[in-house]
Amino acid sequence: MKIDSYTMLKYAFVFGAIVDGTIAISWLLIASGLSIPNILNGHVGNGEDYQLAMFIAAMFLLGWGVILAWGSINPVERRGVLIITAVFLLISVALEVMFFSDILGGGWFIFGVSKRIFLIILFSTAYFHSFIKPNNQ
């Protein structure tokens, strides 16, 4: 089964919006005072400063999730959002490894990094695949 670029883009946008929404909800739970590991890197922070940072991050991530959902409405015209997202996901992984590896690690960190790498591959593949013209055109 061959998937066309429109469908691939649409699914990438929808999947990204769902992932962002899920992460944002977990961050809102952390912001409300629940002591759970950060779903992206496994860090368990504490204190009001950490809760405030997680609340602000959750709001921005919810906003980006809405942008990804919006992208699914006209995925070909808005495909650039996917490559922008992939680049920033790659930057987030690189910066965590370079600057925060001493406080991060273990299974949660590997889970979070592998999730972001999967999204980078999905978004990049959907983006570049959308420029390939079918044989019958």
QUIFEN-V152933 format. One record per helix or strand. SS is the DSSP state (alpha for helix, beta for strand). FROM is the first residue (numbers start at 0). LEN is the number of residues. Records with the same first field share a line. If there is no record, write none. Layout:
SS: FROM-LEN ; FROM-LEN
//
This chain:
alpha: 4-27 ; 47-24 ; 79-20 ; 105-24
//
